[in-house]
Amino acid sequence: MTGRTVLAPIGELAAWWAGLALLWLVLISSVQPLETAVGAGAAALGALAARAARRAVSKR
C-alpha cells in the first residue's frame, strides 16, 4: 500500500467527522463535556456511514 492509499481514507473520514462535529456543536444549545463527547462519537459513526455510502455508490 502506498502512502496515498492509506492517507486518502483517513483524510476523508477526518473531513466528514469535522463537518458533522461542527454541525452538532452548532445545533446544541449548551456545550457541556458530555454533550461534546456524545457529539464526537455520533460524528464518528456518521463519518463511517458517509464513507461507506459513498463507496457503495461509486462502485456502480
Biopython code that builds the backbone (N, CA, C, O; Angstrom):
import numpy as np
from Bio.PDB.StructureBuilder import StructureBuilder

atoms = [
    (1, "MET", "N", (0.833, -1.177, 0.000)),
    (1, "MET", "CA", (0.000, 0.000, 0.000)),
    (1, "MET", "C", (0.880, 1.244, 0.000)),
    (1, "MET", "O", (1.882, 1.319, 0.711)),
    (2, "THR", "N", (0.489, 2.196, -0.797)),
    (2, "THR", "CA", (1.250, 3.438, -0.844)),
    (2, "THR", "C", (0.717, 4.403, 0.196)),
    (2, "THR", "O", (-0.322, 4.166, 0.813)),
    (3, "GLY", "N", (1.442, 5.495, 0.381)),
    (3, "GLY", "CA", (1.011, 6.495, 1.349)),
    (3, "GLY", "C", (-0.327, 7.104, 0.988)),
    (3, "GLY", "O", (-1.131, 7.430, 1.862)),
    (4, "ARG", "N", (-0.564, 7.259, -0.323)),
    (4, "ARG", "CA", (-1.826, 7.868, -0.763)),
    (4, "ARG", "C", (-3.008, 6.954, -0.475)),
    (4, "ARG", "O", (-4.072, 7.433, -0.080)),
    (5, "THR", "N", (-2.845, 5.657, -0.664)),
    (5, "THR", "CA", (-3.964, 4.745, -0.420)),
    (5, "THR", "C", (-4.285, 4.627, 1.066)),
    (5, "THR", "O", (-5.392, 4.235, 1.434)),
    (6, "VAL", "N", (-3.337, 4.959, 1.905)),
    (6, "VAL", "CA", (-3.585, 4.923, 3.348)),
    (6, "VAL", "C", (-4.137, 6.263, 3.836)),
    (6, "VAL", "O", (-5.047, 6.297, 4.664)),
    (7, "LEU", "N", (-3.586, 7.362, 3.326)),
    (7, "LEU", "CA", (-3.977, 8.677, 3.822)),
    (7, "LEU", "C", (-5.297, 9.178, 3.258)),
    (7, "LEU", "O", (-5.985, 9.948, 3.928)),
    (8, "ALA", "N", (-5.675, 8.772, 2.059)),
    (8, "ALA", "CA", (-6.916, 9.264, 1.455)),
    (8, "ALA", "C", (-8.154, 8.886, 2.285)),
    (8, "ALA", "O", (-8.976, 9.759, 2.565)),
    (9, "PRO", "N", (-8.313, 7.633, 2.681)),
    (9, "PRO", "CA", (-9.483, 7.304, 3.518)),
    (9, "PRO", "C", (-9.456, 7.995, 4.878)),
    (9, "PRO", "O", (-10.504, 8.382, 5.396)),
    (10, "ILE", "N", (-8.282, 8.150, 5.453)),
    (10, "ILE", "CA", (-8.170, 8.830, 6.741)),
    (10, "ILE", "C", (-8.555, 10.290, 6.601)),
    (10, "ILE", "O", (-9.258, 10.835, 7.452)),
    (11, "GLY", "N", (-8.099, 10.925, 5.534)),
    (11, "GLY", "CA", (-8.456, 12.319, 5.285)),
    (11, "GLY", "C", (-9.939, 12.495, 5.035)),
    (11, "GLY", "O", (-10.542, 13.463, 5.500)),
    (12, "GLU", "N", (-10.533, 11.559, 4.298)),
    (12, "GLU", "CA", (-11.965, 11.630, 4.037)),
    (12, "GLU", "C", (-12.763, 11.474, 5.328)),
    (12, "GLU", "O", (-13.711, 12.221, 5.570)),
    (13, "LEU", "N", (-12.383, 10.513, 6.149)),
    (13, "LEU", "CA", (-13.071, 10.325, 7.428)),
    (13, "LEU", "C", (-12.900, 11.550, 8.331)),
    (13, "LEU", "O", (-13.844, 11.966, 9.003)),
    (14, "ALA", "N", (-11.707, 12.117, 8.342)),
    (14, "ALA", "CA", (-11.466, 13.304, 9.168)),
    (14, "ALA", "C", (-12.307, 14.487, 8.698)),
    (14, "ALA", "O", (-12.829, 15.243, 9.516)),
    (15, "ALA", "N", (-12.438, 14.647, 7.391)),
    (15, "ALA", "CA", (-13.243, 15.748, 6.856)),
    (15, "ALA", "C", (-14.719, 15.558, 7.214)),
    (15, "ALA", "O", (-15.379, 16.500, 7.653)),
    (16, "TRP", "N", (-15.234, 14.345, 7.027)),
    (16, "TRP", "CA", (-16.623, 14.070, 7.393)),
    (16, "TRP", "C", (-16.833, 14.287, 8.889)),
    (16, "TRP", "O", (-17.821, 14.895, 9.301)),
    (17, "TRP", "N", (-15.891, 13.782, 9.707)),
    (17, "TRP", "CA", (-16.021, 13.912, 11.148)),
    (17, "TRP", "C", (-16.039, 15.382, 11.559)),
    (17, "TRP", "O", (-16.870, 15.787, 12.371)),
    (18, "ALA", "N", (-15.135, 16.176, 11.008)),
    (18, "ALA", "CA", (-15.065, 17.591, 11.374)),
    (18, "ALA", "C", (-16.354, 18.320, 11.003)),
    (18, "ALA", "O", (-16.878, 19.110, 11.788)),
    (19, "GLY", "N", (-16.853, 18.050, 9.815)),
    (19, "GLY", "CA", (-18.091, 18.696, 9.392)),
    (19, "GLY", "C", (-19.280, 18.307, 10.253)),
    (19, "GLY", "O", (-20.079, 19.162, 10.637)),
    (20, "LEU", "N", (-19.401, 17.028, 10.555)),
    (20, "LEU", "CA", (-20.523, 16.565, 11.370)),
    (20, "LEU", "C", (-20.395, 17.018, 12.828)),
    (20, "LEU", "O", (-21.396, 17.346, 13.466)),
    (21, "ALA", "N", (-19.184, 17.037, 13.348)),
    (21, "ALA", "CA", (-18.981, 17.507, 14.725)),
    (21, "ALA", "C", (-19.292, 19.002, 14.828)),
    (21, "ALA", "O", (-19.888, 19.446, 15.809)),
    (22, "LEU", "N", (-18.895, 19.764, 13.832)),
    (22, "LEU", "CA", (-19.201, 21.193, 13.824)),
    (22, "LEU", "C", (-20.710, 21.418, 13.752)),
    (22, "LEU", "O", (-21.243, 22.283, 14.447)),
    (23, "LEU", "N", (-21.390, 20.651, 12.921)),
    (23, "LEU", "CA", (-22.838, 20.761, 12.828)),
    (23, "LEU", "C", (-23.487, 20.433, 14.171)),
    (23, "LEU", "O", (-24.421, 21.118, 14.588)),
    (24, "TRP", "N", (-23.010, 19.406, 14.842)),
    (24, "TRP", "CA", (-23.539, 19.037, 16.163)),
    (24, "TRP", "C", (-23.367, 20.199, 17.146)),
    (24, "TRP", "O", (-24.296, 20.542, 17.877)),
    (25, "LEU", "N", (-22.175, 20.800, 17.158)),
    (25, "LEU", "CA", (-21.917, 21.889, 18.095)),
    (25, "LEU", "C", (-22.775, 23.115, 17.801)),
    (25, "LEU", "O", (-23.164, 23.834, 18.721)),
    (26, "VAL", "N", (-23.070, 23.356, 16.533)),
    (26, "VAL", "CA", (-23.913, 24.493, 16.171)),
    (26, "VAL", "C", (-25.350, 24.252, 16.610)),
    (26, "VAL", "O", (-26.036, 25.189, 17.017)),
    (27, "LEU", "N", (-25.811, 23.014, 16.532)),
    (27, "LEU", "CA", (-27.212, 22.717, 16.795)),
    (27, "LEU", "C", (-27.567, 22.503, 18.266)),
    (27, "LEU", "O", (-28.744, 22.572, 18.621)),
    (28, "ILE", "N", (-26.585, 22.246, 19.131)),
    (28, "ILE", "CA", (-26.921, 22.065, 20.535)),
    (28, "ILE", "C", (-26.975, 23.427, 21.224)),
    (28, "ILE", "O", (-26.329, 24.381, 20.791)),
    (29, "SER", "N", (-27.747, 23.501, 22.291)),
    (29, "SER", "CA", (-27.955, 24.798, 22.933)),
    (29, "SER", "C", (-26.807, 25.174, 23.882)),
    (29, "SER", "O", (-26.427, 26.342, 23.964)),
    (30, "SER", "N", (-26.266, 24.203, 24.583)),
    (30, "SER", "CA", (-25.165, 24.491, 25.500)),
    (30, "SER", "C", (-24.090, 23.421, 25.324)),
    (30, "SER", "O", (-24.385, 22.247, 25.100)),
    (31, "VAL", "N", (-22.859, 23.852, 25.430)),
    (31, "VAL", "CA", (-21.742, 22.934, 25.215)),
    (31, "VAL", "C", (-21.260, 22.423, 26.570)),
    (31, "VAL", "O", (-20.547, 23.118, 27.293)),
    (32, "GLN", "N", (-21.657, 21.209, 26.896)),
    (32, "GLN", "CA", (-21.222, 20.535, 28.108)),
    (32, "GLN", "C", (-20.235, 19.433, 27.694)),
    (32, "GLN", "O", (-20.289, 18.964, 26.558)),
    (33, "PRO", "N", (-19.347, 19.020, 28.582)),
    (33, "PRO", "CA", (-18.369, 17.982, 28.219)),
    (33, "PRO", "C", (-19.023, 16.677, 27.740)),
    (33, "PRO", "O", (-18.551, 16.071, 26.778)),
    (34, "LEU", "N", (-20.086, 16.248, 28.390)),
    (34, "LEU", "CA", (-20.744, 15.013, 27.985)),
    (34, "LEU", "C", (-21.364, 15.158, 26.594)),
    (34, "LEU", "O", (-21.269, 14.246, 25.773)),
    (35, "GLU", "N", (-21.993, 16.295, 26.330)),
    (35, "GLU", "CA", (-22.578, 16.524, 25.014)),
    (35, "GLU", "C", (-21.511, 16.579, 23.930)),
    (35, "GLU", "O", (-21.740, 16.130, 22.807)),
    (36, "THR", "N", (-20.355, 17.124, 24.260)),
    (36, "THR", "CA", (-19.252, 17.164, 23.303)),
    (36, "THR", "C", (-18.764, 15.756, 22.991)),
    (36, "THR", "O", (-18.492, 15.436, 21.834)),
    (37, "ALA", "N", (-18.652, 14.919, 24.008)),
    (37, "ALA", "CA", (-18.213, 13.540, 23.799)),
    (37, "ALA", "C", (-19.231, 12.753, 22.977)),
    (37, "ALA", "O", (-18.857, 12.003, 22.075)),
    (38, "VAL", "N", (-20.498, 12.921, 23.283)),
    (38, "VAL", "CA", (-21.544, 12.234, 22.522)),
    (38, "VAL", "C", (-21.543, 12.726, 21.082)),
    (38, "VAL", "O", (-21.687, 11.929, 20.155)),
    (39, "GLY", "N", (-21.385, 14.014, 20.889)),
    (39, "GLY", "CA", (-21.328, 14.568, 19.537)),
    (39, "GLY", "C", (-20.145, 14.047, 18.755)),
    (39, "GLY", "O", (-20.271, 13.764, 17.564)),
    (40, "ALA", "N", (-19.001, 13.914, 19.395)),
    (40, "ALA", "CA", (-17.818, 13.380, 18.716)),
    (40, "ALA", "C", (-18.037, 11.930, 18.304)),
    (40, "ALA", "O", (-17.645, 11.520, 17.212)),
    (41, "GLY", "N", (-18.662, 11.162, 19.184)),
    (41, "GLY", "CA", (-18.959, 9.762, 18.849)),
    (41, "GLY", "C", (-19.977, 9.639, 17.733)),
    (41, "GLY", "O", (-19.820, 8.822, 16.825)),
    (42, "ALA", "N", (-21.020, 10.450, 17.800)),
    (42, "ALA", "CA", (-22.040, 10.427, 16.747)),
    (42, "ALA", "C", (-21.453, 10.879, 15.413)),
    (42, "ALA", "O", (-21.796, 10.333, 14.365)),
    (43, "ALA", "N", (-20.579, 11.863, 15.452)),
    (43, "ALA", "CA", (-19.937, 12.332, 14.224)),
    (43, "ALA", "C", (-19.028, 11.245, 13.642)),
    (43, "ALA", "O", (-18.935, 11.104, 12.423)),
    (44, "ALA", "N", (-18.366, 10.486, 14.498)),
    (44, "ALA", "CA", (-17.515, 9.391, 14.016)),
    (44, "ALA", "C", (-18.351, 8.309, 13.330)),
    (44, "ALA", "O", (-17.980, 7.806, 12.270)),
    (45, "LEU", "N", (-19.472, 7.961, 13.941)),
    (45, "LEU", "CA", (-20.354, 6.970, 13.308)),
    (45, "LEU", "C", (-20.919, 7.500, 11.993)),
    (45, "LEU", "O", (-21.015, 6.761, 11.013)),
    (46, "GLY", "N", (-21.285, 8.758, 11.972)),
    (46, "GLY", "CA", (-21.787, 9.370, 10.747)),
    (46, "GLY", "C", (-20.737, 9.424, 9.662)),
    (46, "GLY", "O", (-21.047, 9.222, 8.488)),
    (47, "ALA", "N", (-19.494, 9.696, 10.036)),
    (47, "ALA", "CA", (-18.401, 9.735, 9.063)),
    (47, "ALA", "C", (-18.172, 8.356, 8.452)),
    (47, "ALA", "O", (-17.963, 8.236, 7.245)),
    (48, "LEU", "N", (-18.210, 7.323, 9.279)),
    (48, "LEU", "CA", (-18.059, 5.960, 8.762)),
    (48, "LEU", "C", (-19.199, 5.594, 7.818)),
    (48, "LEU", "O", (-18.976, 4.976, 6.777)),
    (49, "ALA", "N", (-20.415, 5.975, 8.183)),
    (49, "ALA", "CA", (-21.570, 5.687, 7.335)),
    (49, "ALA", "C", (-21.504, 6.458, 6.021)),
    (49, "ALA", "O", (-21.841, 5.919, 4.967)),
    (50, "ALA", "N", (-21.075, 7.710, 6.078)),
    (50, "ALA", "CA", (-20.973, 8.518, 4.863)),
    (50, "ALA", "C", (-19.917, 7.953, 3.922)),
    (50, "ALA", "O", (-20.129, 7.900, 2.710)),
    (51, "ARG", "N", (-18.795, 7.535, 4.465)),
    (51, "ARG", "CA", (-17.747, 6.942, 3.617)),
    (51, "ARG", "C", (-18.231, 5.635, 3.002)),
    (51, "ARG", "O", (-18.002, 5.385, 1.819)),
    (52, "ALA", "N", (-18.893, 4.805, 3.788)),
    (52, "ALA", "CA", (-19.403, 3.543, 3.261)),
    (52, "ALA", "C", (-20.443, 3.775, 2.179)),
    (52, "ALA", "O", (-20.448, 3.078, 1.165)),
    (53, "ALA", "N", (-21.325, 4.747, 2.385)),
    (53, "ALA", "CA", (-22.342, 5.053, 1.381)),
    (53, "ALA", "C", (-21.711, 5.577, 0.103)),
    (53, "ALA", "O", (-22.130, 5.199, -0.991)),
    (54, "ARG", "N", (-20.710, 6.443, 0.223)),
    (54, "ARG", "CA", (-20.045, 6.977, -0.960)),
    (54, "ARG", "C", (-19.333, 5.886, -1.730)),
    (54, "ARG", "O", (-19.367, 5.867, -2.961)),
    (55, "ARG", "N", (-18.692, 4.981, -1.020)),
    (55, "ARG", "CA", (-18.001, 3.870, -1.699)),
    (55, "ARG", "C", (-18.989, 2.931, -2.365)),
    (55, "ARG", "O", (-18.714, 2.414, -3.448)),
    (56, "ALA", "N", (-20.137, 2.700, -1.738)),
    (56, "ALA", "CA", (-21.146, 1.815, -2.329)),
    (56, "ALA", "C", (-21.710, 2.409, -3.612)),
    (56, "ALA", "O", (-21.948, 1.684, -4.578)),
    (57, "VAL", "N", (-21.924, 3.707, -3.633)),
    (57, "VAL", "CA", (-22.471, 4.357, -4.817)),
    (57, "VAL", "C", (-21.437, 4.454, -5.924)),
    (57, "VAL", "O", (-21.773, 4.305, -7.099)),
    (58, "SER", "N", (-20.177, 4.703, -5.563)),
    (58, "SER", "CA", (-19.150, 4.885, -6.587)),
    (58, "SER", "C", (-18.748, 3.568, -7.269)),
    (58, "SER", "O", (-18.131, 3.608, -8.333)),
    (59, "LYS", "N", (-19.070, 2.428, -6.703)),
    (59, "LYS", "CA", (-18.714, 1.150, -7.297)),
    (59, "LYS", "C", (-19.722, 0.690, -8.354)),
    (59, "LYS", "O", (-19.519, -0.345, -8.990)),
    (60, "ARG", "N", (-20.786, 1.435, -8.543)),
    (60, "ARG", "CA", (-21.805, 1.054, -9.529)),
    (60, "ARG", "C", (-21.365, 1.355, -10.921)),
    (60, "ARG", "O", (-22.103, 1.096, -11.872)),
]
sb = StructureBuilder()
sb.init_structure("model")
sb.init_model(0)
sb.init_chain("A")
sb.init_seg("    ")
for serial, (resi, resn, name, xyz) in enumerate(atoms, 1):
    if name == "N":
        sb.init_residue(resn, " ", resi, " ")
    sb.init_atom(name, np.array(xyz, "f"), 0.0, 1.0, " ", f" {name:<3s}", serial, name[0])
structure = sb.get_structure()
